[in-house]
């Protein structure tokens, strides 16, 4: 699992660092296929990483400090994914993480029902 997580993070980082894909200049053109072809697959793989982390944490108790940061990062990841539609929440990995996803999803839906920001 550690090797897989390392591979995914290196793979995603290489894509995010590619200046041909993620432009840095304001006047450079944004790629319309970026969301579908690049960002969504990255988010799906990151969701797999979270599944591994949550599975590992349930089997191996860790310091509550570490778990707090993993859960906070996960919540923000889910908020962004909901807002931009970056993850298939009916997919196999999302179903595995349903309990963890439900907490930020409810908060997100409540905030948007009131037209407020998270």
Phi and psi restraints in degrees (range 20) as a CNS / XPLOR table:
assign (resid 1 and name C) (resid 2 and name N)
       (resid 2 and name CA) (resid 2 and name C) 1.0 -63.6 20.0 2
assign (resid 2 and name N) (resid 2 and name CA)
       (resid 2 and name C) (resid 3 and name N) 1.0 -42.2 20.0 2
assign (resid 2 and name C) (resid 3 and name N)
       (resid 3 and name CA) (resid 3 and name C) 1.0 -64.0 20.0 2
assign (resid 3 and name N) (resid 3 and name CA)
       (resid 3 and name C) (resid 4 and name N) 1.0 -40.5 20.0 2
assign (resid 3 and name C) (resid 4 and name N)
       (resid 4 and name CA) (resid 4 and name C) 1.0 -63.1 20.0 2
assign (resid 4 and name N) (resid 4 and name CA)
       (resid 4 and name C) (resid 5 and name N) 1.0 -46.1 20.0 2
assign (resid 4 and name C) (resid 5 and name N)
       (resid 5 and name CA) (resid 5 and name C) 1.0 -60.4 20.0 2
assign (resid 5 and name N) (resid 5 and name CA)
       (resid 5 and name C) (resid 6 and name N) 1.0 -45.5 20.0 2
assign (resid 5 and name C) (resid 6 and name N)
       (resid 6 and name CA) (resid 6 and name C) 1.0 -60.3 20.0 2
assign (resid 6 and name N) (resid 6 and name CA)
       (resid 6 and name C) (resid 7 and name N) 1.0 -44.8 20.0 2
assign (resid 6 and name C) (resid 7 and name N)
       (resid 7 and name CA) (resid 7 and name C) 1.0 -60.6 20.0 2
assign (resid 7 and name N) (resid 7 and name CA)
       (resid 7 and name C) (resid 8 and name N) 1.0 -47.0 20.0 2
assign (resid 7 and name C) (resid 8 and name N)
       (resid 8 and name CA) (resid 8 and name C) 1.0 -63.2 20.0 2
assign (resid 8 and name N) (resid 8 and name CA)
       (resid 8 and name C) (resid 9 and name N) 1.0 -44.0 20.0 2
assign (resid 8 and name C) (resid 9 and name N)
       (resid 9 and name CA) (resid 9 and name C) 1.0 -66.4 20.0 2
assign (resid 9 and name N) (resid 9 and name CA)
       (resid 9 and name C) (resid 10 and name N) 1.0 -39.5 20.0 2
assign (resid 9 and name C) (resid 10 and name N)
       (resid 10 and name CA) (resid 10 and name C) 1.0 -65.3 20.0 2
assign (resid 10 and name N) (resid 10 and name CA)
       (resid 10 and name C) (resid 11 and name N) 1.0 -43.1 20.0 2
assign (resid 10 and name C) (resid 11 and name N)
       (resid 11 and name CA) (resid 11 and name C) 1.0 -60.8 20.0 2
assign (resid 11 and name N) (resid 11 and name CA)
       (resid 11 and name C) (resid 12 and name N) 1.0 -49.4 20.0 2
assign (resid 11 and name C) (resid 12 and name N)
       (resid 12 and name CA) (resid 12 and name C) 1.0 -64.1 20.0 2
assign (resid 12 and name N) (resid 12 and name CA)
       (resid 12 and name C) (resid 13 and name N) 1.0 -41.1 20.0 2
assign (resid 12 and name C) (resid 13 and name N)
       (resid 13 and name CA) (resid 13 and name C) 1.0 -63.4 20.0 2
assign (resid 13 and name N) (resid 13 and name CA)
       (resid 13 and name C) (resid 14 and name N) 1.0 -40.2 20.0 2
assign (resid 13 and name C) (resid 14 and name N)
       (resid 14 and name CA) (resid 14 and name C) 1.0 -61.9 20.0 2
assign (resid 14 and name N) (resid 14 and name CA)
       (resid 14 and name C) (resid 15 and name N) 1.0 -40.2 20.0 2
assign (resid 14 and name C) (resid 15 and name N)
       (resid 15 and name CA) (resid 15 and name C) 1.0 -68.3 20.0 2
assign (resid 15 and name N) (resid 15 and name CA)
       (resid 15 and name C) (resid 16 and name N) 1.0 -45.8 20.0 2
assign (resid 15 and name C) (resid 16 and name N)
       (resid 16 and name CA) (resid 16 and name C) 1.0 -64.6 20.0 2
assign (resid 16 and name N) (resid 16 and name CA)
       (resid 16 and name C) (resid 17 and name N) 1.0 -28.9 20.0 2
assign (resid 16 and name C) (resid 17 and name N)
       (resid 17 and name CA) (resid 17 and name C) 1.0 -83.1 20.0 2
assign (resid 17 and name N) (resid 17 and name CA)
       (resid 17 and name C) (resid 18 and name N) 1.0 -9.6 20.0 2
assign (resid 17 and name C) (resid 18 and name N)
       (resid 18 and name CA) (resid 18 and name C) 1.0 -74.4 20.0 2
assign (resid 18 and name N) (resid 18 and name CA)
       (resid 18 and name C) (resid 19 and name N) 1.0 109.4 20.0 2
assign (resid 18 and name C) (resid 19 and name N)
       (resid 19 and name CA) (resid 19 and name C) 1.0 -68.6 20.0 2
assign (resid 19 and name N) (resid 19 and name CA)
       (resid 19 and name C) (resid 20 and name N) 1.0 -17.2 20.0 2
assign (resid 19 and name C) (resid 20 and name N)
       (resid 20 and name CA) (resid 20 and name C) 1.0 -74.4 20.0 2
assign (resid 20 and name N) (resid 20 and name CA)
       (resid 20 and name C) (resid 21 and name N) 1.0 -25.7 20.0 2
assign (resid 20 and name C) (resid 21 and name N)
       (resid 21 and name CA) (resid 21 and name C) 1.0 -95.2 20.0 2
assign (resid 21 and name N) (resid 21 and name CA)
       (resid 21 and name C) (resid 22 and name N) 1.0 -55.2 20.0 2
assign (resid 21 and name C) (resid 22 and name N)
       (resid 22 and name CA) (resid 22 and name C) 1.0 -103.9 20.0 2
assign (resid 22 and name N) (resid 22 and name CA)
       (resid 22 and name C) (resid 23 and name N) 1.0 91.8 20.0 2
assign (resid 22 and name C) (resid 23 and name N)
       (resid 23 and name CA) (resid 23 and name C) 1.0 -67.5 20.0 2
assign (resid 23 and name N) (resid 23 and name CA)
       (resid 23 and name C) (resid 24 and name N) 1.0 151.2 20.0 2
assign (resid 23 and name C) (resid 24 and name N)
       (resid 24 and name CA) (resid 24 and name C) 1.0 -109.0 20.0 2
assign (resid 24 and name N) (resid 24 and name CA)
       (resid 24 and name C) (resid 25 and name N) 1.0 -20.6 20.0 2
assign (resid 24 and name C) (resid 25 and name N)
       (resid 25 and name CA) (resid 25 and name C) 1.0 -86.6 20.0 2
assign (resid 25 and name N) (resid 25 and name CA)
       (resid 25 and name C) (resid 26 and name N) 1.0 140.7 20.0 2
assign (resid 25 and name C) (resid 26 and name N)
       (resid 26 and name CA) (resid 26 and name C) 1.0 -62.2 20.0 2
assign (resid 26 and name N) (resid 26 and name CA)
       (resid 26 and name C) (resid 27 and name N) 1.0 -37.2 20.0 2
assign (resid 26 and name C) (resid 27 and name N)
       (resid 27 and name CA) (resid 27 and name C) 1.0 -85.8 20.0 2
assign (resid 27 and name N) (resid 27 and name CA)
       (resid 27 and name C) (resid 28 and name N) 1.0 -1.3 20.0 2
assign (resid 27 and name C) (resid 28 and name N)
       (resid 28 and name CA) (resid 28 and name C) 1.0 -79.6 20.0 2
assign (resid 28 and name N) (resid 28 and name CA)
       (resid 28 and name C) (resid 29 and name N) 1.0 150.2 20.0 2
assign (resid 28 and name C) (resid 29 and name N)
       (resid 29 and name CA) (resid 29 and name C) 1.0 -79.0 20.0 2
assign (resid 29 and name N) (resid 29 and name CA)
       (resid 29 and name C) (resid 30 and name N) 1.0 135.3 20.0 2
assign (resid 29 and name C) (resid 30 and name N)
       (resid 30 and name CA) (resid 30 and name C) 1.0 -82.2 20.0 2
assign (resid 30 and name N) (resid 30 and name CA)
       (resid 30 and name C) (resid 31 and name N) 1.0 135.8 20.0 2
assign (resid 30 and name C) (resid 31 and name N)
       (resid 31 and name CA) (resid 31 and name C) 1.0 -79.5 20.0 2
assign (resid 31 and name N) (resid 31 and name CA)
       (resid 31 and name C) (resid 32 and name N) 1.0 120.8 20.0 2
assign (resid 31 and name C) (resid 32 and name N)
       (resid 32 and name CA) (resid 32 and name C) 1.0 -65.4 20.0 2
assign (resid 32 and name N) (resid 32 and name CA)
       (resid 32 and name C) (resid 33 and name N) 1.0 -28.2 20.0 2
assign (resid 32 and name C) (resid 33 and name N)
       (resid 33 and name CA) (resid 33 and name C) 1.0 -81.8 20.0 2
assign (resid 33 and name N) (resid 33 and name CA)
       (resid 33 and name C) (resid 34 and name N) 1.0 0.1 20.0 2
assign (resid 33 and name C) (resid 34 and name N)
       (resid 34 and name CA) (resid 34 and name C) 1.0 -55.1 20.0 2
assign (resid 34 and name N) (resid 34 and name CA)
       (resid 34 and name C) (resid 35 and name N) 1.0 -47.9 20.0 2
assign (resid 34 and name C) (resid 35 and name N)
       (resid 35 and name CA) (resid 35 and name C) 1.0 -63.6 20.0 2
assign (resid 35 and name N) (resid 35 and name CA)
       (resid 35 and name C) (resid 36 and name N) 1.0 -52.4 20.0 2
assign (resid 35 and name C) (resid 36 and name N)
       (resid 36 and name CA) (resid 36 and name C) 1.0 -70.6 20.0 2
assign (resid 36 and name N) (resid 36 and name CA)
       (resid 36 and name C) (resid 37 and name N) 1.0 -47.0 20.0 2
assign (resid 36 and name C) (resid 37 and name N)
       (resid 37 and name CA) (resid 37 and name C) 1.0 -88.8 20.0 2
assign (resid 37 and name N) (resid 37 and name CA)
       (resid 37 and name C) (resid 38 and name N) 1.0 -21.8 20.0 2
assign (resid 37 and name C) (resid 38 and name N)
       (resid 38 and name CA) (resid 38 and name C) 1.0 -121.0 20.0 2
assign (resid 38 and name N) (resid 38 and name CA)
       (resid 38 and name C) (resid 39 and name N) 1.0 -53.9 20.0 2
assign (resid 38 and name C) (resid 39 and name N)
       (resid 39 and name CA) (resid 39 and name C) 1.0 -71.3 20.0 2
assign (resid 39 and name N) (resid 39 and name CA)
       (resid 39 and name C) (resid 40 and name N) 1.0 -44.3 20.0 2
assign (resid 39 and name C) (resid 40 and name N)
       (resid 40 and name CA) (resid 40 and name C) 1.0 -60.7 20.0 2
assign (resid 40 and name N) (resid 40 and name CA)
       (resid 40 and name C) (resid 41 and name N) 1.0 -46.2 20.0 2
assign (resid 40 and name C) (resid 41 and name N)
       (resid 41 and name CA) (resid 41 and name C) 1.0 -61.7 20.0 2
assign (resid 41 and name N) (resid 41 and name CA)
       (resid 41 and name C) (resid 42 and name N) 1.0 -36.6 20.0 2
assign (resid 41 and name C) (resid 42 and name N)
       (resid 42 and name CA) (resid 42 and name C) 1.0 -62.1 20.0 2
assign (resid 42 and name N) (resid 42 and name CA)
       (resid 42 and name C) (resid 43 and name N) 1.0 -46.5 20.0 2
assign (resid 42 and name C) (resid 43 and name N)
       (resid 43 and name CA) (resid 43 and name C) 1.0 -64.1 20.0 2
assign (resid 43 and name N) (resid 43 and name CA)
       (resid 43 and name C) (resid 44 and name N) 1.0 -38.6 20.0 2
assign (resid 43 and name C) (resid 44 and name N)
       (resid 44 and name CA) (resid 44 and name C) 1.0 -62.7 20.0 2
assign (resid 44 and name N) (resid 44 and name CA)
       (resid 44 and name C) (resid 45 and name N) 1.0 -40.5 20.0 2
assign (resid 44 and name C) (resid 45 and name N)
       (resid 45 and name CA) (resid 45 and name C) 1.0 -69.9 20.0 2
assign (resid 45 and name N) (resid 45 and name CA)
       (resid 45 and name C) (resid 46 and name N) 1.0 -37.8 20.0 2
assign (resid 45 and name C) (resid 46 and name N)
       (resid 46 and name CA) (resid 46 and name C) 1.0 -64.0 20.0 2
assign (resid 46 and name N) (resid 46 and name CA)
       (resid 46 and name C) (resid 47 and name N) 1.0 -36.2 20.0 2
assign (resid 46 and name C) (resid 47 and name N)
       (resid 47 and name CA) (resid 47 and name C) 1.0 -61.5 20.0 2
assign (resid 47 and name N) (resid 47 and name CA)
       (resid 47 and name C) (resid 48 and name N) 1.0 -37.8 20.0 2
assign (resid 47 and name C) (resid 48 and name N)
       (resid 48 and name CA) (resid 48 and name C) 1.0 -61.5 20.0 2
assign (resid 48 and name N) (resid 48 and name CA)
       (resid 48 and name C) (resid 49 and name N) 1.0 -40.7 20.0 2
assign (resid 48 and name C) (resid 49 and name N)
       (resid 49 and name CA) (resid 49 and name C) 1.0 -61.7 20.0 2
assign (resid 49 and name N) (resid 49 and name CA)
       (resid 49 and name C) (resid 50 and name N) 1.0 -44.4 20.0 2
assign (resid 49 and name C) (resid 50 and name N)
       (resid 50 and name CA) (resid 50 and name C) 1.0 -61.7 20.0 2
assign (resid 50 and name N) (resid 50 and name CA)
       (resid 50 and name C) (resid 51 and name N) 1.0 -38.6 20.0 2
assign (resid 50 and name C) (resid 51 and name N)
       (resid 51 and name CA) (resid 51 and name C) 1.0 -59.9 20.0 2
assign (resid 51 and name N) (resid 51 and name CA)
       (resid 51 and name C) (resid 52 and name N) 1.0 -42.9 20.0 2
assign (resid 51 and name C) (resid 52 and name N)
       (resid 52 and name CA) (resid 52 and name C) 1.0 -64.1 20.0 2
assign (resid 52 and name N) (resid 52 and name CA)
       (resid 52 and name C) (resid 53 and name N) 1.0 -45.3 20.0 2
assign (resid 52 and name C) (resid 53 and name N)
       (resid 53 and name CA) (resid 53 and name C) 1.0 -61.6 20.0 2
assign (resid 53 and name N) (resid 53 and name CA)
       (resid 53 and name C) (resid 54 and name N) 1.0 -46.1 20.0 2
assign (resid 53 and name C) (resid 54 and name N)
       (resid 54 and name CA) (resid 54 and name C) 1.0 -66.5 20.0 2
assign (resid 54 and name N) (resid 54 and name CA)
       (resid 54 and name C) (resid 55 and name N) 1.0 -37.7 20.0 2
assign (resid 54 and name C) (resid 55 and name N)
       (resid 55 and name CA) (resid 55 and name C) 1.0 -64.4 20.0 2
assign (resid 55 and name N) (resid 55 and name CA)
       (resid 55 and name C) (resid 56 and name N) 1.0 -44.2 20.0 2
assign (resid 55 and name C) (resid 56 and name N)
       (resid 56 and name CA) (resid 56 and name C) 1.0 -62.4 20.0 2
assign (resid 56 and name N) (resid 56 and name CA)
       (resid 56 and name C) (resid 57 and name N) 1.0 -43.4 20.0 2
assign (resid 56 and name C) (resid 57 and name N)
       (resid 57 and name CA) (resid 57 and name C) 1.0 -65.6 20.0 2
assign (resid 57 and name N) (resid 57 and name CA)
       (resid 57 and name C) (resid 58 and name N) 1.0 -30.5 20.0 2
assign (resid 57 and name C) (resid 58 and name N)
       (resid 58 and name CA) (resid 58 and name C) 1.0 -74.6 20.0 2
assign (resid 58 and name N) (resid 58 and name CA)
       (resid 58 and name C) (resid 59 and name N) 1.0 -25.0 20.0 2
assign (resid 58 and name C) (resid 59 and name N)
       (resid 59 and name CA) (resid 59 and name C) 1.0 -92.7 20.0 2
assign (resid 59 and name N) (resid 59 and name CA)
       (resid 59 and name C) (resid 60 and name N) 1.0 -26.1 20.0 2
assign (resid 59 and name C) (resid 60 and name N)
       (resid 60 and name CA) (resid 60 and name C) 1.0 -129.6 20.0 2
assign (resid 60 and name N) (resid 60 and name CA)
       (resid 60 and name C) (resid 61 and name N) 1.0 104.7 20.0 2
assign (resid 60 and name C) (resid 61 and name N)
       (resid 61 and name CA) (resid 61 and name C) 1.0 -57.3 20.0 2
assign (resid 61 and name N) (resid 61 and name CA)
       (resid 61 and name C) (resid 62 and name N) 1.0 134.7 20.0 2
assign (resid 61 and name C) (resid 62 and name N)
       (resid 62 and name CA) (resid 62 and name C) 1.0 -122.6 20.0 2
assign (resid 62 and name N) (resid 62 and name CA)
       (resid 62 and name C) (resid 63 and name N) 1.0 168.7 20.0 2
assign (resid 62 and name C) (resid 63 and name N)
       (resid 63 and name CA) (resid 63 and name C) 1.0 -57.9 20.0 2
assign (resid 63 and name N) (resid 63 and name CA)
       (resid 63 and name C) (resid 64 and name N) 1.0 135.2 20.0 2
assign (resid 63 and name C) (resid 64 and name N)
       (resid 64 and name CA) (resid 64 and name C) 1.0 -60.5 20.0 2
assign (resid 64 and name N) (resid 64 and name CA)
       (resid 64 and name C) (resid 65 and name N) 1.0 -27.4 20.0 2
assign (resid 64 and name C) (resid 65 and name N)
       (resid 65 and name CA) (resid 65 and name C) 1.0 -60.7 20.0 2
assign (resid 65 and name N) (resid 65 and name CA)
       (resid 65 and name C) (resid 66 and name N) 1.0 -46.4 20.0 2
assign (resid 65 and name C) (resid 66 and name N)
       (resid 66 and name CA) (resid 66 and name C) 1.0 -65.4 20.0 2
assign (resid 66 and name N) (resid 66 and name CA)
       (resid 66 and name C) (resid 67 and name N) 1.0 -45.2 20.0 2
assign (resid 66 and name C) (resid 67 and name N)
       (resid 67 and name CA) (resid 67 and name C) 1.0 -61.8 20.0 2
assign (resid 67 and name N) (resid 67 and name CA)
       (resid 67 and name C) (resid 68 and name N) 1.0 -38.5 20.0 2
assign (resid 67 and name C) (resid 68 and name N)
       (resid 68 and name CA) (resid 68 and name C) 1.0 -56.4 20.0 2
assign (resid 68 and name N) (resid 68 and name CA)
       (resid 68 and name C) (resid 69 and name N) 1.0 -46.6 20.0 2
assign (resid 68 and name C) (resid 69 and name N)
       (resid 69 and name CA) (resid 69 and name C) 1.0 -70.0 20.0 2
assign (resid 69 and name N) (resid 69 and name CA)
       (resid 69 and name C) (resid 70 and name N) 1.0 -36.8 20.0 2
assign (resid 69 and name C) (resid 70 and name N)
       (resid 70 and name CA) (resid 70 and name C) 1.0 -63.4 20.0 2
assign (resid 70 and name N) (resid 70 and name CA)
       (resid 70 and name C) (resid 71 and name N) 1.0 -45.0 20.0 2
assign (resid 70 and name C) (resid 71 and name N)
       (resid 71 and name CA) (resid 71 and name C) 1.0 -67.1 20.0 2
assign (resid 71 and name N) (resid 71 and name CA)
       (resid 71 and name C) (resid 72 and name N) 1.0 -38.9 20.0 2
assign (resid 71 and name C) (resid 72 and name N)
       (resid 72 and name CA) (resid 72 and name C) 1.0 -63.7 20.0 2
assign (resid 72 and name N) (resid 72 and name CA)
       (resid 72 and name C) (resid 73 and name N) 1.0 -45.6 20.0 2
assign (resid 72 and name C) (resid 73 and name N)
       (resid 73 and name CA) (resid 73 and name C) 1.0 -63.0 20.0 2
assign (resid 73 and name N) (resid 73 and name CA)
       (resid 73 and name C) (resid 74 and name N) 1.0 -40.5 20.0 2
assign (resid 73 and name C) (resid 74 and name N)
       (resid 74 and name CA) (resid 74 and name C) 1.0 -62.8 20.0 2
assign (resid 74 and name N) (resid 74 and name CA)
       (resid 74 and name C) (resid 75 and name N) 1.0 -45.1 20.0 2
assign (resid 74 and name C) (resid 75 and name N)
       (resid 75 and name CA) (resid 75 and name C) 1.0 -57.6 20.0 2
assign (resid 75 and name N) (resid 75 and name CA)
       (resid 75 and name C) (resid 76 and name N) 1.0 -45.9 20.0 2
assign (resid 75 and name C) (resid 76 and name N)
       (resid 76 and name CA) (resid 76 and name C) 1.0 -64.3 20.0 2
assign (resid 76 and name N) (resid 76 and name CA)
       (resid 76 and name C) (resid 77 and name N) 1.0 -40.2 20.0 2
assign (resid 76 and name C) (resid 77 and name N)
       (resid 77 and name CA) (resid 77 and name C) 1.0 -59.9 20.0 2
assign (resid 77 and name N) (resid 77 and name CA)
       (resid 77 and name C) (resid 78 and name N) 1.0 -43.6 20.0 2
assign (resid 77 and name C) (resid 78 and name N)
       (resid 78 and name CA) (resid 78 and name C) 1.0 -67.6 20.0 2
assign (resid 78 and name N) (resid 78 and name CA)
       (resid 78 and name C) (resid 79 and name N) 1.0 -42.5 20.0 2
assign (resid 78 and name C) (resid 79 and name N)
       (resid 79 and name CA) (resid 79 and name C) 1.0 -55.6 20.0 2
assign (resid 79 and name N) (resid 79 and name CA)
       (resid 79 and name C) (resid 80 and name N) 1.0 -50.1 20.0 2
assign (resid 79 and name C) (resid 80 and name N)
       (resid 80 and name CA) (resid 80 and name C) 1.0 -63.6 20.0 2
assign (resid 80 and name N) (resid 80 and name CA)
       (resid 80 and name C) (resid 81 and name N) 1.0 -42.3 20.0 2
assign (resid 80 and name C) (resid 81 and name N)
       (resid 81 and name CA) (resid 81 and name C) 1.0 -64.3 20.0 2
assign (resid 81 and name N) (resid 81 and name CA)
       (resid 81 and name C) (resid 82 and name N) 1.0 -38.4 20.0 2
assign (resid 81 and name C) (resid 82 and name N)
       (resid 82 and name CA) (resid 82 and name C) 1.0 -66.2 20.0 2
assign (resid 82 and name N) (resid 82 and name CA)
       (resid 82 and name C) (resid 83 and name N) 1.0 -46.3 20.0 2
assign (resid 82 and name C) (resid 83 and name N)
       (resid 83 and name CA) (resid 83 and name C) 1.0 -60.8 20.0 2
assign (resid 83 and name N) (resid 83 and name CA)
       (resid 83 and name C) (resid 84 and name N) 1.0 -45.0 20.0 2
assign (resid 83 and name C) (resid 84 and name N)
       (resid 84 and name CA) (resid 84 and name C) 1.0 -97.0 20.0 2
assign (resid 84 and name N) (resid 84 and name CA)
       (resid 84 and name C) (resid 85 and name N) 1.0 -2.1 20.0 2
assign (resid 84 and name C) (resid 85 and name N)
       (resid 85 and name CA) (resid 85 and name C) 1.0 64.6 20.0 2
assign (resid 85 and name N) (resid 85 and name CA)
       (resid 85 and name C) (resid 86 and name N) 1.0 46.0 20.0 2
assign (resid 85 and name C) (resid 86 and name N)
       (resid 86 and name CA) (resid 86 and name C) 1.0 -93.7 20.0 2
assign (resid 86 and name N) (resid 86 and name CA)
       (resid 86 and name C) (resid 87 and name N) 1.0 -10.1 20.0 2
assign (resid 86 and name C) (resid 87 and name N)
       (resid 87 and name CA) (resid 87 and name C) 1.0 -130.4 20.0 2
assign (resid 87 and name N) (resid 87 and name CA)
       (resid 87 and name C) (resid 88 and name N) 1.0 143.4 20.0 2
assign (resid 87 and name C) (resid 88 and name N)
       (resid 88 and name CA) (resid 88 and name C) 1.0 -82.8 20.0 2
assign (resid 88 and name N) (resid 88 and name CA)
       (resid 88 and name C) (resid 89 and name N) 1.0 101.2 20.0 2
assign (resid 88 and name C) (resid 89 and name N)
       (resid 89 and name CA) (resid 89 and name C) 1.0 -75.0 20.0 2
assign (resid 89 and name N) (resid 89 and name CA)
       (resid 89 and name C) (resid 90 and name N) 1.0 -0.7 20.0 2
assign (resid 89 and name C) (resid 90 and name N)
       (resid 90 and name CA) (resid 90 and name C) 1.0 -101.1 20.0 2
assign (resid 90 and name N) (resid 90 and name CA)
       (resid 90 and name C) (resid 91 and name N) 1.0 -1.0 20.0 2
assign (resid 90 and name C) (resid 91 and name N)
       (resid 91 and name CA) (resid 91 and name C) 1.0 -71.9 20.0 2
assign (resid 91 and name N) (resid 91 and name CA)
       (resid 91 and name C) (resid 92 and name N) 1.0 168.5 20.0 2
assign (resid 91 and name C) (resid 92 and name N)
       (resid 92 and name CA) (resid 92 and name C) 1.0 -59.5 20.0 2
assign (resid 92 and name N) (resid 92 and name CA)
       (resid 92 and name C) (resid 93 and name N) 1.0 -45.8 20.0 2
assign (resid 92 and name C) (resid 93 and name N)
       (resid 93 and name CA) (resid 93 and name C) 1.0 -66.3 20.0 2
assign (resid 93 and name N) (resid 93 and name CA)
       (resid 93 and name C) (resid 94 and name N) 1.0 -41.7 20.0 2
assign (resid 93 and name C) (resid 94 and name N)
       (resid 94 and name CA) (resid 94 and name C) 1.0 -63.6 20.0 2
assign (resid 94 and name N) (resid 94 and name CA)
       (resid 94 and name C) (resid 95 and name N) 1.0 -37.0 20.0 2
assign (resid 94 and name C) (resid 95 and name N)
       (resid 95 and name CA) (resid 95 and name C) 1.0 -64.8 20.0 2
assign (resid 95 and name N) (resid 95 and name CA)
       (resid 95 and name C) (resid 96 and name N) 1.0 -38.4 20.0 2
assign (resid 95 and name C) (resid 96 and name N)
       (resid 96 and name CA) (resid 96 and name C) 1.0 -62.2 20.0 2
assign (resid 96 and name N) (resid 96 and name CA)
       (resid 96 and name C) (resid 97 and name N) 1.0 -35.9 20.0 2
assign (resid 96 and name C) (resid 97 and name N)
       (resid 97 and name CA) (resid 97 and name C) 1.0 -97.1 20.0 2
assign (resid 97 and name N) (resid 97 and name CA)
       (resid 97 and name C) (resid 98 and name N) 1.0 16.1 20.0 2
assign (resid 97 and name C) (resid 98 and name N)
       (resid 98 and name CA) (resid 98 and name C) 1.0 -51.4 20.0 2
assign (resid 98 and name N) (resid 98 and name CA)
       (resid 98 and name C) (resid 99 and name N) 1.0 -44.4 20.0 2
assign (resid 98 and name C) (resid 99 and name N)
       (resid 99 and name CA) (resid 99 and name C) 1.0 -62.0 20.0 2
assign (resid 99 and name N) (resid 99 and name CA)
       (resid 99 and name C) (resid 100 and name N) 1.0 -42.4 20.0 2
assign (resid 99 and name C) (resid 100 and name N)
       (resid 100 and name CA) (resid 100 and name C) 1.0 -72.0 20.0 2
assign (resid 100 and name N) (resid 100 and name CA)
       (resid 100 and name C) (resid 101 and name N) 1.0 -34.0 20.0 2
assign (resid 100 and name C) (resid 101 and name N)
       (resid 101 and name CA) (resid 101 and name C) 1.0 -72.9 20.0 2
assign (resid 101 and name N) (resid 101 and name CA)
       (resid 101 and name C) (resid 102 and name N) 1.0 -34.3 20.0 2
assign (resid 101 and name C) (resid 102 and name N)
       (resid 102 and name CA) (resid 102 and name C) 1.0 -59.8 20.0 2
assign (resid 102 and name N) (resid 102 and name CA)
       (resid 102 and name C) (resid 103 and name N) 1.0 -34.3 20.0 2
assign (resid 102 and name C) (resid 103 and name N)
       (resid 103 and name CA) (resid 103 and name C) 1.0 -64.4 20.0 2
assign (resid 103 and name N) (resid 103 and name CA)
       (resid 103 and name C) (resid 104 and name N) 1.0 -57.0 20.0 2
assign (resid 103 and name C) (resid 104 and name N)
       (resid 104 and name CA) (resid 104 and name C) 1.0 -69.4 20.0 2
assign (resid 104 and name N) (resid 104 and name CA)
       (resid 104 and name C) (resid 105 and name N) 1.0 -29.1 20.0 2
assign (resid 104 and name C) (resid 105 and name N)
       (resid 105 and name CA) (resid 105 and name C) 1.0 -63.0 20.0 2
assign (resid 105 and name N) (resid 105 and name CA)
       (resid 105 and name C) (resid 106 and name N) 1.0 -44.1 20.0 2
assign (resid 105 and name C) (resid 106 and name N)
       (resid 106 and name CA) (resid 106 and name C) 1.0 -62.6 20.0 2
assign (resid 106 and name N) (resid 106 and name CA)
       (resid 106 and name C) (resid 107 and name N) 1.0 -43.3 20.0 2
assign (resid 106 and name C) (resid 107 and name N)
       (resid 107 and name CA) (resid 107 and name C) 1.0 -61.9 20.0 2
assign (resid 107 and name N) (resid 107 and name CA)
       (resid 107 and name C) (resid 108 and name N) 1.0 -43.8 20.0 2
assign (resid 107 and name C) (resid 108 and name N)
       (resid 108 and name CA) (resid 108 and name C) 1.0 -61.2 20.0 2
assign (resid 108 and name N) (resid 108 and name CA)
       (resid 108 and name C) (resid 109 and name N) 1.0 -48.1 20.0 2
assign (resid 108 and name C) (resid 109 and name N)
       (resid 109 and name CA) (resid 109 and name C) 1.0 -65.0 20.0 2
assign (resid 109 and name N) (resid 109 and name CA)
       (resid 109 and name C) (resid 110 and name N) 1.0 -39.2 20.0 2
assign (resid 109 and name C) (resid 110 and name N)
       (resid 110 and name CA) (resid 110 and name C) 1.0 -64.4 20.0 2
assign (resid 110 and name N) (resid 110 and name CA)
       (resid 110 and name C) (resid 111 and name N) 1.0 -42.9 20.0 2
assign (resid 110 and name C) (resid 111 and name N)
       (resid 111 and name CA) (resid 111 and name C) 1.0 -63.7 20.0 2
assign (resid 111 and name N) (resid 111 and name CA)
       (resid 111 and name C) (resid 112 and name N) 1.0 -41.3 20.0 2
assign (resid 111 and name C) (resid 112 and name N)
       (resid 112 and name CA) (resid 112 and name C) 1.0 -75.5 20.0 2
assign (resid 112 and name N) (resid 112 and name CA)
       (resid 112 and name C) (resid 113 and name N) 1.0 -24.6 20.0 2
assign (resid 112 and name C) (resid 113 and name N)
       (resid 113 and name CA) (resid 113 and name C) 1.0 -68.4 20.0 2
assign (resid 113 and name N) (resid 113 and name CA)
       (resid 113 and name C) (resid 114 and name N) 1.0 -30.5 20.0 2
assign (resid 113 and name C) (resid 114 and name N)
       (resid 114 and name CA) (resid 114 and name C) 1.0 -93.7 20.0 2
assign (resid 114 and name N) (resid 114 and name CA)
       (resid 114 and name C) (resid 115 and name N) 1.0 0.6 20.0 2
assign (resid 114 and name C) (resid 115 and name N)
       (resid 115 and name CA) (resid 115 and name C) 1.0 57.5 20.0 2
assign (resid 115 and name N) (resid 115 and name CA)
       (resid 115 and name C) (resid 116 and name N) 1.0 44.6 20.0 2
assign (resid 115 and name C) (resid 116 and name N)
       (resid 116 and name CA) (resid 116 and name C) 1.0 -119.9 20.0 2
assign (resid 116 and name N) (resid 116 and name CA)
       (resid 116 and name C) (resid 117 and name N) 1.0 169.0 20.0 2
assign (resid 116 and name C) (resid 117 and name N)
       (resid 117 and name CA) (resid 117 and name C) 1.0 -97.1 20.0 2
assign (resid 117 and name N) (resid 117 and name CA)
       (resid 117 and name C) (resid 118 and name N) 1.0 152.3 20.0 2
